[in-house]
Amino acid sequence: MVGAFLIYISTDYVFDGRKPPYREDDSPNPLNLYGKTKLDGERAVLQNNQTATVLRVPVLYGDVEKLEESAVTIMFEKVQFSNKSANFDHWQQRFPTHVMDVAAVCRQLAERRMQDPSIKGIFHWSGNEQMTKFEMACAMADAFNLPSSHLRSITDSPVMGAPRPQNAQLDCSRLEKLGIGQRTPFLTGIKQCLWPFLIDKRWRQTVFH
Protein backbone atom coordinates (compact mmCIF):
# COMPACT_ATOMS: atom_id res chain seq x y z
CA MET A 1 0.00 0.00 0.00
CA VAL A 2 1.50 3.31 -1.10
CA GLY A 3 -1.30 5.43 0.37
CA ALA A 4 -1.93 7.30 -2.88
CA PHE A 5 -5.20 9.15 -3.45
CA LEU A 6 -6.94 7.58 -6.45
CA ILE A 7 -9.34 9.54 -8.68
CA TYR A 8 -11.19 7.37 -11.19
CA ILE A 9 -12.60 9.34 -14.12
CA SER A 10 -16.07 8.15 -15.11
CA THR A 11 -18.89 9.45 -17.29
CA ASP A 12 -22.39 10.88 -17.34
CA TYR A 13 -23.30 7.89 -19.53
CA VAL A 14 -23.84 5.79 -16.39
CA PHE A 15 -27.31 7.42 -16.39
CA ASP A 16 -30.20 6.83 -18.81
CA GLY A 17 -31.03 10.52 -19.27
CA ARG A 18 -34.68 10.28 -18.31
CA LYS A 19 -34.69 12.32 -15.06
CA PRO A 20 -31.89 14.92 -15.05
CA PRO A 21 -30.11 16.48 -13.32
CA TYR A 22 -28.42 13.54 -11.62
CA ARG A 23 -26.95 13.59 -8.14
CA GLU A 24 -24.14 11.31 -7.03
CA ASP A 25 -26.53 9.01 -5.14
CA ASP A 26 -29.02 8.59 -7.99
CA SER A 27 -29.29 5.06 -9.34
CA PRO A 28 -27.23 4.47 -12.50
CA ASN A 29 -28.84 2.87 -15.52
CA PRO A 30 -26.41 2.94 -18.46
CA LEU A 31 -27.88 2.47 -21.93
CA ASN A 32 -24.76 1.35 -23.79
CA LEU A 33 -21.61 -0.70 -23.34
CA TYR A 34 -19.41 2.33 -22.69
CA GLY A 35 -21.58 3.44 -19.78
CA LYS A 36 -21.79 -0.11 -18.43
CA THR A 37 -18.02 -0.65 -18.47
CA LYS A 38 -17.39 2.71 -16.80
CA LEU A 39 -19.92 1.83 -14.11
CA ASP A 40 -18.20 -1.53 -13.61
CA GLY A 41 -14.94 0.39 -13.20
CA GLU A 42 -16.50 2.68 -10.60
CA ARG A 43 -17.71 -0.26 -8.54
CA ALA A 44 -14.41 -2.12 -8.78
CA VAL A 45 -12.46 0.93 -7.63
CA LEU A 46 -14.74 1.74 -4.70
CA GLN A 47 -14.99 -1.90 -3.59
CA ASN A 48 -11.23 -2.32 -3.53
CA ASN A 49 -10.25 1.13 -2.28
CA GLN A 50 -12.66 2.69 0.19
CA THR A 51 -10.67 5.94 0.23
CA ALA A 52 -10.81 6.43 -3.54
CA THR A 53 -12.83 9.01 -5.45
CA VAL A 54 -14.92 8.68 -8.60
CA LEU A 55 -15.29 11.82 -10.72
CA ARG A 56 -18.05 11.67 -13.32
CA VAL A 57 -17.72 14.09 -16.22
CA PRO A 58 -19.61 14.65 -19.52
CA VAL A 59 -18.27 15.09 -23.06
CA LEU A 60 -14.79 16.64 -23.01
CA TYR A 61 -12.80 18.91 -25.29
CA GLY A 62 -9.47 20.74 -25.16
CA ASP A 63 -6.13 21.08 -26.88
CA VAL A 64 -5.57 18.25 -29.38
CA GLU A 65 -2.94 17.22 -31.90
CA LYS A 66 -5.65 15.99 -34.27
CA LEU A 67 -9.28 17.09 -34.45
CA GLU A 68 -10.56 13.52 -34.27
CA GLU A 69 -9.21 13.13 -30.73
CA SER A 70 -12.41 14.63 -29.32
CA ALA A 71 -16.08 14.15 -30.18
CA VAL A 72 -16.35 17.94 -29.96
CA THR A 73 -13.34 19.17 -31.92
CA ILE A 74 -13.85 16.72 -34.78
CA MET A 75 -16.95 18.71 -35.80
CA PHE A 76 -14.75 21.65 -36.84
CA GLU A 77 -13.84 19.95 -40.11
CA LYS A 78 -17.45 20.08 -41.31
CA VAL A 79 -17.93 23.58 -39.91
CA GLN A 80 -15.09 25.00 -41.99
CA PHE A 81 -16.15 23.48 -45.32
CA SER A 82 -19.17 25.65 -46.00
CA ASN A 83 -19.51 24.46 -49.60
CA LYS A 84 -21.14 21.26 -48.39
CA SER A 85 -24.13 20.87 -46.05
CA ALA A 86 -23.41 19.13 -42.75
CA ASN A 87 -25.89 17.41 -40.45
CA PHE A 88 -25.50 17.65 -36.68
CA ASP A 89 -27.54 16.08 -33.90
CA HIS A 90 -29.97 18.51 -32.26
CA TRP A 91 -31.64 15.93 -30.00
CA GLN A 92 -29.10 14.92 -27.37
CA GLN A 93 -28.39 17.56 -24.74
CA ARG A 94 -24.71 17.79 -23.80
CA PHE A 95 -22.64 19.87 -21.40
CA PRO A 96 -19.20 20.25 -23.04
CA THR A 97 -16.44 20.51 -20.45
CA HIS A 98 -12.87 21.68 -20.92
CA VAL A 99 -10.21 19.14 -19.91
CA MET A 100 -8.25 21.85 -18.11
CA ASP A 101 -11.26 22.43 -15.86
CA VAL A 102 -11.37 18.71 -15.06
CA ALA A 103 -7.64 18.78 -14.32
CA ALA A 104 -8.16 21.75 -11.99
CA VAL A 105 -10.95 19.93 -10.16
CA CYS A 106 -8.75 16.84 -9.74
CA ARG A 107 -5.96 18.95 -8.27
CA GLN A 108 -8.36 20.77 -5.94
CA LEU A 109 -9.80 17.44 -4.80
CA ALA A 110 -6.32 16.07 -4.08
CA GLU A 111 -5.31 19.20 -2.18
CA ARG A 112 -8.51 19.15 -0.13
CA ARG A 113 -8.06 15.45 0.58
CA MET A 114 -4.68 16.18 2.19
CA GLN A 115 -6.56 18.30 4.72
CA ASP A 116 -9.77 16.32 4.99
CA PRO A 117 -9.80 12.48 4.81
CA SER A 118 -13.60 12.51 4.38
CA ILE A 119 -13.09 13.56 0.76
CA LYS A 120 -13.92 10.28 -0.97
CA GLY A 121 -16.69 8.57 -2.90
CA ILE A 122 -18.49 9.89 -5.97
CA PHE A 123 -18.41 13.46 -7.27
CA HIS A 124 -19.78 15.16 -10.39
CA TRP A 125 -18.26 17.95 -12.47
CA SER A 126 -19.53 19.49 -15.67
CA GLY A 127 -19.66 22.61 -17.75
CA ASN A 128 -22.90 24.52 -17.20
CA GLU A 129 -23.78 25.37 -20.82
CA GLN A 130 -26.39 23.00 -22.24
CA MET A 131 -25.77 22.45 -25.96
CA THR A 132 -26.54 19.98 -28.69
CA LYS A 133 -23.86 19.10 -31.23
CA PHE A 134 -25.64 21.38 -33.68
CA GLU A 135 -25.39 24.27 -31.22
CA MET A 136 -21.71 23.49 -30.61
CA ALA A 137 -21.06 23.57 -34.35
CA CYS A 138 -22.82 26.94 -34.64
CA ALA A 139 -20.76 28.25 -31.73
CA MET A 140 -17.57 27.18 -33.53
CA ALA A 141 -18.66 29.07 -36.62
CA ASP A 142 -19.46 32.15 -34.52
CA ALA A 143 -16.08 31.97 -32.77
CA PHE A 144 -14.25 32.38 -36.07
CA ASN A 145 -16.83 34.42 -38.00
CA LEU A 146 -17.39 31.49 -40.36
CA PRO A 147 -20.57 30.82 -42.38
CA SER A 148 -23.12 28.60 -40.67
CA SER A 149 -25.91 28.39 -43.24
CA HIS A 150 -24.64 24.96 -44.35
CA LEU A 151 -25.12 23.48 -40.88
CA ARG A 152 -28.28 21.40 -40.55
CA SER A 153 -30.00 20.34 -37.32
CA ILE A 154 -31.31 16.78 -36.92
CA THR A 155 -33.95 16.71 -34.19
CA ASP A 156 -34.98 13.06 -34.45
CA SER A 157 -33.75 10.51 -31.93
CA PRO A 158 -30.78 8.63 -33.44
CA VAL A 159 -31.69 5.22 -34.84
CA MET A 160 -28.14 4.13 -35.70
CA GLY A 161 -25.33 3.25 -33.33
CA ALA A 162 -25.39 2.63 -29.60
CA PRO A 163 -28.31 4.07 -27.61
CA ARG A 164 -27.46 7.27 -25.76
CA PRO A 165 -29.15 9.25 -22.98
CA GLN A 166 -30.97 12.33 -24.23
CA ASN A 167 -30.01 14.43 -21.21
CA ALA A 168 -27.63 13.09 -18.56
CA GLN A 169 -26.98 16.46 -16.90
CA LEU A 170 -24.86 16.10 -13.76
CA ASP A 171 -25.69 17.91 -10.53
CA CYS A 172 -22.36 19.36 -9.37
CA SER A 173 -23.55 20.88 -6.10
CA ARG A 174 -21.51 18.53 -3.90
CA LEU A 175 -18.23 19.91 -5.26
CA GLU A 176 -19.59 23.46 -5.47
CA LYS A 177 -20.47 23.38 -1.75
CA LEU A 178 -16.84 22.47 -1.06
CA GLY A 179 -15.69 25.49 -3.06
CA ILE A 180 -14.16 23.22 -5.69
CA GLY A 181 -14.57 23.87 -9.38
CA GLN A 182 -13.54 25.73 -12.52
CA ARG A 183 -15.54 26.43 -15.67
CA THR A 184 -14.23 27.80 -18.95
CA PRO A 185 -16.92 29.40 -21.15
CA PHE A 186 -17.39 27.21 -24.22
CA LEU A 187 -16.80 30.01 -26.71
CA THR A 188 -13.52 30.91 -25.01
CA GLY A 189 -12.30 27.34 -24.68
CA ILE A 190 -13.26 26.18 -28.14
CA LYS A 191 -11.61 29.18 -29.81
CA GLN A 192 -8.35 28.52 -27.98
CA CYS A 193 -8.16 24.85 -28.91
CA LEU A 194 -9.40 25.13 -32.51
CA TRP A 195 -7.51 28.13 -33.86
CA PRO A 196 -4.41 26.08 -34.83
CA PHE A 197 -6.69 24.14 -37.20
CA LEU A 198 -8.23 27.17 -38.83
CA ILE A 199 -7.80 26.89 -42.60
CA ASP A 200 -8.05 30.64 -43.24
CA LYS A 201 -4.53 31.59 -42.14
CA ARG A 202 -5.11 35.28 -42.88
CA TRP A 203 -7.89 35.46 -40.28
CA ARG A 204 -5.75 33.55 -37.77
CA GLN A 205 -2.79 35.92 -38.20
CA THR A 206 -4.83 39.10 -37.83
CA VAL A 207 -6.69 37.94 -34.74
CA PHE A 208 -4.09 35.99 -32.78
CA HIS A 209 -0.83 37.74 -33.70
N, C-alpha and C positions, 0 to 999 in steps of 0.2 A: 504494500500500500504506500503510494507516494503522497497521498493527501491532497491531490490536485482537485481543483474545482472544475467539474465537467458541465459544459453547456451543450446540449444536444439541439441542433436546429431542426425544427419540424415545420409543418405547413398548415395553412388554413383548410387544405383539402381533406383534413380528418373529419370535417363537418359536411353535411349534405346540402346546406344552403337554404333550408326551408324556413328557419326561424332565427334570422340574424337580429342583432349582433350576438356573437357567441362569447360567453365567459369561459374562464379556464375550467370550471367545474361542470360545464354542460357536457352532455353525453355525446361522444363522437359517433359518426355514422358515415364513414367514407364511401364514396360512390365508385371509385376506381382503384386500380391496383397501386398506383402511386400513393394515394392517401392511405390505403391499407398497410402498405409496407412502412410508411413513415409512422403510423400509429403503432405498429409492431415494434419499431425501434424505440419509440417513447416508452412503451411498457417494459421492454427489456432493460433500458437504461435505469428507469426508476426502481425496478425490482431488484437490480443488482447493485445500485448505488443510491442509497436513500438520501444522500446529501447533494445529489445532482440536480440540475435545472434543465427543463425543456423550454425552449423559446420557439413559439409558433409564429411564423411570418407568412405574408401573402406573396404575390408575384414580385420578383426583384428585378432591379436594373441598376446599372452603374457603368463605370469605365470598362471597356472591353477591347480586346485586340481584333475581334471579328464581330460583326453585327449579329451573327447567328448564335452567339453565346448566350443571349437573353431573349426570352419570349417577347420582351418589350422592344429592345433595340432592333431586332430583326425586321420590324415593321417599317423602318426608315427607308429601306430599299424601295418599297412600293410607293412610299410617300414622295420620294424624290422624282420618280419617273411619271410625270404628270401626263405623258402622252398615251397612257394606258390606264383604263379604269381598274380600281382595286377594291375588292370587297373586304370589309372588316366586321367582325362580330359586334353587334350592338345589343346583345341579350345578356351576356354574363357580366355581372358587376364586379369590378376588380378595384383593388386599393394599392396601386404601384408604390413600392417602397425602395428607397435608395439603399444600396448595400453599405454605404458609409454610415448611414443612420443605424443600421443593424449592428455594425461593428462598434459604434459608440455605445449602444445599449448593452452589448456584451461586456465591454470594458467597465461601464458603470455598474453592471450587475456584479462583476468580479470584485471591483473596489468596495462595493457595499457589503459583499459577502465577507470580506476580510474584517469588517467591523461588526457584522451581524450574522451569526451562524443560522438564523432562521430563514435566510434567503435561500430557498430551495423549492422544488416542485415546478409547476407549470406556470409560464407567463406568456402573454401575448404582446406583440408589437406590430404596428402597421402604419403606413401613411394614412392620412385622413381625407384624401381626395378620392371620392368615388367616381370611377371612370370605366367605360367599356373600352375595348380595343379600338373601336371606331373613334371614340373621343380622344384616346391617346394619340392616334394617328393625326387627328385634326390639330391637337396641341403641338405636335412635332412640326407640322406645316406652319402653324402660327409662330413658333419659336424662331423659324428661319425665313419668315415672309415668303413661304413657298405656296404655290397654288394648291387648293384643296378640293376643287370641283370634281376631280376624278375619283375621289374617295367615296365609296358607297357603303351604307350601313345595312347590315343583315340582322333583322330583329327576330327571326325565327329561332327556336331552340335548335341547337346543332343535332343533326341526325347521324353524322359520321364521327368516328373516333370514340374514345373513351367518354363515358358520361361525366359531367362536371357540375359542381354546385352553381346555381345561378347567383347566389349572393352569400358568401361565407365570411362576411365582415367580422373582424375580431374586436372584441371589447378590450381595450388596453388600459382600463382604469386601475388595475392592480399595480402596474408599473408607474402610472402617472401619479398615484397616491404616494409612491415612494420618492417622487421627484426624479424619476429616471425616464429618459427619453430624448429623442432628437428627430426632427422632421424637416426634410428639405422639400420646399415647394416643387411640384413636378416640373413646371415650366423651367425653373432654374436648374434642376438636376439633369433634365433630359437635354437641355441645350449644352451643358458642360460635357456630357459624355458622347454626344453625337456630332459635335462640330468637327472633329477630325475626319469624319466620313462624309462631310458635305462636298458634293460634286462641284458646286459653283465656287471655285477657289477665290474669285474676285470678291464675292460677298464675304467669305471667311476672312480675307486679308483686311478688308475695310472695317469689319466689326471687331475682330479679336486682336488686331495688331496696331 
